[in-house]
């Protein structure tokens, strides 16, 4: 479960980063460019992604039974 949470967190972080850069008018070439909605949504998704990654890293290791 830990790698899945970290993977979801990394993907969410990267998507949020793209949305933030497009909303901030840094990454051009989309209808999202220059939109404050996508800037805000990107920042929120970055925070959510970091939360999932941290949760995955800090989650306890499952004990295997023999």
ABEGO torsion letter per residue (X at the ends): XAAAAAAAAAAAAAAAAAAAAAAAGABBGBAABGBAAAAAAAAAAAAAAAAAAAAAAABBBBBBBX
